[in-house]
């Protein structure tokens, strides 16, 4: 049986983005498409989509715009970091 402390650690981990997801998030905020993000990070477009899907779940959103707004509100990105291309 999993104790309460272990459940808290699991829940806490599920609420945070991985470093790779944060990289994807910053590129989404910059306005890049999945294909461009994949090329920039040297990963497949499918992997980008997987990262986005997990981030949508963590953030409780359904769109890229909502994801960026969520990240701005939480301080995970700031307007000065965004390089609109």
C-alpha positions as CSV (number, residue, x, y, z in Angstrom):
1,X,0.0,0.0,0.0
2,X,1.2,3.5,-0.8
3,X,1.4,5.9,2.1
4,X,0.1,9.4,2.1
5,X,3.6,11.0,1.8
6,X,4.2,8.9,-1.4
7,X,0.9,10.0,-2.9
8,X,1.8,13.6,-2.2
9,X,5.1,13.2,-4.0
10,X,3.4,11.6,-7.0
11,X,0.7,14.3,-7.0
12,X,3.3,17.1,-6.7
13,X,5.3,15.6,-9.6
14,X,2.2,15.4,-11.8
15,X,1.6,19.2,-11.2
16,X,5.1,20.2,-12.5
17,X,6.5,20.3,-16.0
18,X,9.7,18.4,-16.9
19,X,12.6,20.5,-18.2
20,X,11.8,19.3,-21.8
21,X,8.2,20.3,-21.4
22,X,9.3,23.7,-20.3
23,X,11.5,24.0,-23.4
24,X,8.5,23.0,-25.6
25,X,6.3,25.5,-23.7
26,X,8.7,28.4,-24.3
27,X,8.7,27.6,-28.0
28,X,4.9,27.3,-28.1
29,X,4.8,30.8,-26.4
30,X,7.2,32.0,-29.2
31,X,4.5,31.0,-31.7
32,X,6.3,28.0,-33.2
33,X,4.4,25.1,-34.8
34,X,4.9,21.5,-33.7
35,X,7.2,20.8,-36.7
36,X,9.4,23.8,-35.9
37,X,9.6,22.8,-32.2
38,X,10.6,19.3,-33.2
39,X,13.3,20.6,-35.5
40,X,14.6,23.1,-32.8
41,X,14.8,20.4,-30.1
42,X,15.8,17.5,-32.4
43,X,12.9,15.4,-31.5
44,X,10.0,14.0,-33.5
45,X,6.8,15.9,-34.1
46,X,5.0,13.0,-32.3
47,X,7.1,13.6,-29.2
48,X,6.2,17.3,-29.3
49,X,2.5,16.3,-29.4
50,X,3.0,13.9,-26.5
51,X,4.6,16.7,-24.4
52,X,1.8,19.1,-25.3
53,X,-0.9,16.5,-24.3
54,X,0.7,16.0,-20.9
55,X,1.1,19.7,-20.4
56,X,-2.6,20.2,-21.3
57,X,-3.5,17.7,-18.6
58,X,-1.2,19.2,-16.0
59,X,-2.6,22.7,-16.7
60,X,-6.2,21.6,-17.1
61,X,-6.5,23.3,-20.5
62,X,-7.4,22.4,-24.0
63,X,-5.5,24.8,-26.2
64,X,-2.0,26.2,-26.7
65,X,-3.2,29.7,-25.9
66,X,-4.7,28.6,-22.6
67,X,-1.5,26.7,-21.8
68,X,0.6,29.8,-22.4
69,X,-1.8,31.9,-20.2
70,X,-1.6,29.3,-17.5
71,X,2.2,29.4,-17.6
72,X,2.3,33.2,-17.5
73,X,-0.1,33.2,-14.5
74,X,2.1,30.7,-12.6
75,X,5.3,32.5,-13.5
76,X,6.8,29.6,-15.5
77,X,7.4,32.0,-18.4
78,X,7.2,35.8,-18.5
79,X,6.5,38.2,-21.3
80,X,10.1,39.3,-21.6
81,X,11.1,35.7,-22.5
82,X,8.6,35.5,-25.4
83,X,10.2,36.0,-28.8
84,X,7.4,36.3,-31.2
85,X,8.6,35.1,-34.6
